[in-house]
């Protein structure tokens, strides 16, 4: 069973330059859906051995198992193994350039669909994540917060965007009595 993206089968070429994707897996018999994310590649550490000729540990990047992936939900995986993949449709909702972008759009999709409030419609039992706005700078819509335009047209960020500034100490009130 393939993954579909924009009405056609997803290929490895579609994932070049992408961290991964946000997806839905739809059980066509029960009409239940699972919303998740999948990384396009995986990194692993290769230790030096005489056989591989390495002198120090290296990180090796390879394509993930996305083509055979059926989500992390145990109930869904059990149904796939019992009934076969033809009962399900896997659809990529969004390709993402960063892991933070994947987390944001997965969580956004889950919250907008109220997946935790509709257990009869969704397999998802957990929504979570911790993101900072700066992880999504490449996705910002409009002017970044606390940005001011310089005369050259470039935007600069004010001190409140993480840079600390020493504060003047106020003198304590003294009495002249």
C-alpha positions as CSV (number, residue, x, y, z in Angstrom):
1,X,0.0,0.0,0.0
2,X,1.4,3.3,-1.0
3,X,1.5,6.8,0.4
4,X,-0.4,9.5,-1.5
5,X,0.4,13.2,-1.8
6,X,-1.7,15.7,-3.7
7,X,-3.5,12.9,-5.5
8,X,-0.5,10.8,-6.6
9,X,1.9,8.3,-5.1
10,X,4.6,9.7,-2.9
11,X,8.2,9.0,-4.1
12,X,11.6,9.3,-2.5
13,X,12.2,12.3,-4.9
14,X,9.3,14.1,-3.2
15,X,11.2,13.9,0.1
16,X,14.5,15.3,-1.1
17,X,15.4,18.3,1.2
18,X,12.5,17.5,3.5
19,X,12.8,16.4,7.2
20,X,9.6,14.4,6.8
21,X,5.8,14.7,6.6
22,X,2.6,14.9,8.5
23,X,0.1,12.3,7.5
24,X,-3.3,10.6,8.1
25,X,-4.0,6.9,7.9
26,X,-7.7,6.3,7.2
27,X,-9.4,3.0,8.0
28,X,-11.9,2.7,5.1
29,X,-14.1,0.2,6.9
30,X,-14.6,2.1,10.2
31,X,-13.9,5.6,8.9
32,X,-11.4,6.2,11.8
33,X,-8.3,8.2,11.2
34,X,-4.9,8.5,12.7
35,X,-2.9,11.8,12.4
36,X,0.9,11.5,12.8
37,X,4.3,12.5,11.5
38,X,7.1,10.5,9.9
39,X,10.8,11.5,9.4
40,X,12.1,11.0,5.9
41,X,15.6,9.9,7.0
42,X,17.3,8.5,10.0
43,X,20.7,9.1,11.5
44,X,22.7,6.5,13.3
45,X,26.2,6.4,14.8
46,X,28.8,4.1,13.2
47,X,31.7,3.2,15.5
48,X,35.1,2.6,14.1
49,X,36.2,-1.0,13.4
50,X,39.0,-2.6,11.5
51,X,36.5,-3.7,8.9
52,X,35.1,-0.3,8.1
53,X,38.5,1.5,8.4
54,X,37.0,4.4,10.4
55,X,39.3,6.2,12.9
56,X,36.5,8.0,14.8
57,X,32.7,7.5,15.2
58,X,30.6,8.9,12.3
59,X,27.0,9.7,11.8
60,X,25.4,8.0,8.8
61,X,22.1,9.3,7.3
62,X,19.9,6.8,5.4
63,X,16.3,6.8,4.2
64,X,13.8,5.9,6.9
65,X,11.3,3.0,6.8
66,X,8.5,5.5,5.7
67,X,7.3,3.2,2.9
68,X,6.4,0.4,5.3
69,X,5.4,2.7,8.2
70,X,1.9,2.3,9.7
71,X,2.0,4.8,12.6
72,X,2.9,4.4,16.2
73,X,-0.6,3.7,17.5
74,X,-0.8,0.0,18.7
75,X,-4.5,-0.4,17.9
76,X,-4.0,0.8,14.3
77,X,-1.0,-1.4,13.8
78,X,-2.9,-4.4,15.1
79,X,-5.8,-3.7,12.7
80,X,-3.4,-3.4,9.8
81,X,-1.8,-6.8,10.6
82,X,-5.2,-8.5,11.1
83,X,-7.0,-7.1,8.1
84,X,-4.2,-6.2,5.7
85,X,-3.1,-2.9,4.2
86,X,-5.8,-2.7,1.5
87,X,-8.4,-1.6,4.2
88,X,-6.4,1.6,4.8
89,X,-5.4,4.7,2.9
90,X,-2.2,6.6,3.8
91,X,-2.2,10.3,2.8
92,X,0.5,12.8,3.3
93,X,-1.1,16.1,4.4
94,X,2.1,18.2,4.4
95,X,5.8,17.9,3.5
96,X,8.0,19.6,6.1
97,X,11.5,21.0,6.0
98,X,12.3,20.7,9.7
99,X,11.5,18.5,12.6
100,X,10.0,21.4,14.4
101,X,7.7,22.1,11.5
102,X,6.6,18.5,11.5
103,X,5.7,18.7,15.2
104,X,3.9,22.0,14.8
105,X,1.7,20.9,11.8
106,X,1.0,17.5,13.4
107,X,-0.2,19.1,16.6
108,X,-2.1,21.8,14.7
109,X,-3.9,19.2,12.6
110,X,-4.7,17.1,15.7
111,X,-6.0,20.1,17.7
112,X,-8.0,21.5,14.8
113,X,-9.7,18.2,14.3
114,X,-10.4,17.7,18.0
115,X,-8.8,14.2,17.9
116,X,-8.9,13.8,21.7
117,X,-12.5,14.7,21.9
118,X,-13.7,12.3,19.2
119,X,-12.3,8.8,20.0
120,X,-15.0,7.2,17.8
121,X,-13.5,9.1,14.8
122,X,-9.7,9.2,15.6
123,X,-7.2,6.7,16.8
124,X,-5.1,9.4,18.4
125,X,-5.0,9.2,22.2
126,X,-2.2,11.7,22.8
127,X,-1.3,15.2,21.5
128,X,1.9,16.7,22.7
129,X,4.9,18.6,22.0
130,X,7.0,21.6,23.1
131,X,8.0,24.1,20.5
132,X,9.5,27.5,20.5
133,X,8.6,30.2,18.0
134,X,12.2,30.5,16.9
135,X,12.2,26.9,15.7
136,X,9.6,27.9,13.1
137,X,11.2,31.2,11.8
138,X,11.2,29.9,8.2
139,X,7.4,29.5,8.5
140,X,6.5,32.9,10.0
141,X,3.6,34.7,8.5
142,X,3.9,38.5,8.4
143,X,6.4,40.5,10.5
144,X,8.3,38.7,13.2
145,X,7.4,39.8,16.7
146,X,9.4,42.7,18.1
147,X,10.9,43.5,14.7
148,X,11.5,47.0,13.6
149,X,12.5,48.1,10.1
150,X,15.8,49.9,9.7
151,X,16.2,52.7,7.2
152,X,17.8,50.2,4.7
153,X,14.7,48.1,4.9
154,X,16.2,45.2,6.9
155,X,14.4,44.2,10.0
156,X,16.2,44.1,13.3
157,X,15.1,42.4,16.5
158,X,14.7,44.3,19.8
159,X,16.4,43.3,23.0
160,X,13.3,41.5,24.2
161,X,13.9,38.6,21.8
162,X,16.3,36.9,24.1
163,X,19.2,39.3,24.5
164,X,19.5,40.4,28.1
165,X,20.3,44.0,29.1
166,X,21.6,45.2,32.4
167,X,19.0,47.2,34.3
168,X,19.8,50.3,36.3
169,X,19.5,49.9,40.0
170,X,17.1,52.4,41.5
171,X,18.4,54.1,44.6
172,X,16.5,53.2,47.7
173,X,14.5,56.0,49.3
174,X,16.4,57.6,52.2
175,X,15.1,59.8,54.8
176,X,16.7,63.1,55.6
177,X,15.3,63.3,59.2
